[in-house]
């Protein structure tokens, strides 16, 4: 049975840069984080469907 994901919400907080020595954004780490959140949501939806 396929699961349809109808909405993907990405929340970010934009701040002024105050320190020039901030970490460089690691896009691979961002991708892994988003994929992990998506997997958790899919598992949650599967469990919810099993309860019905």
Phi and psi in degrees as a GROMACS rama.xvg file:
@    title "Ramachandran Plot"
@    xaxis  label "Phi"
@    yaxis  label "Psi"
@TYPE xy
-74.9499  150.682  UNK-2
-109.184  131.003  UNK-3
-102.89  125.709  UNK-4
-100.712  113.335  UNK-5
-93.7241  -19.1534  UNK-6
-145.233  132.658  UNK-7
-121.247  117.032  UNK-8
-108.988  123.758  UNK-9
-117.575  119.911  UNK-10
-108.259  134.137  UNK-11
-133.737  157.678  UNK-12
-120.192  120.438  UNK-13
-101.968  125.821  UNK-14
-128.379  157.996  UNK-15
-69.5632  141.274  UNK-16
-78.6069  121.394  UNK-17
-107.529  -20.2484  UNK-18
-127.886  127.395  UNK-19
-77.4876  -8.46037  UNK-20
-98.8932  25.9572  UNK-21
-66.0524  157.196  UNK-22
-64.0015  146.556  UNK-23
-76.6935  135.581  UNK-24
-65.8461  122.969  UNK-25
-95.2326  102.666  UNK-26
-63.0401  -32.086  UNK-27
-64.0024  -40.5267  UNK-28
-66.3037  -38.2748  UNK-29
-63.9203  -44.7674  UNK-30
-60.8981  -44.0124  UNK-31
-63.1181  -40.3399  UNK-32
-64.0848  -45.6499  UNK-33
-65.0927  -42.1426  UNK-34
-62.8001  -39.9175  UNK-35
-63.1192  -43.8986  UNK-36
-63.5823  -39.6521  UNK-37
-65.426  -41.9453  UNK-38
-62.4136  -41.2501  UNK-39
-62.4185  -41.1971  UNK-40
-66.8595  -40.4399  UNK-41
-62.9216  -44.1523  UNK-42
-61.9488  -40.8907  UNK-43
-61.8075  -43.4854  UNK-44
-67.1221  -38.1864  UNK-45
-61.8918  -44.9188  UNK-46
-63.2206  -39.269  UNK-47
-64.2425  -39.9439  UNK-48
-68.1708  -32.6985  UNK-49
-67.5961  -30.9472  UNK-50
-69.2689  -24.2771  UNK-51
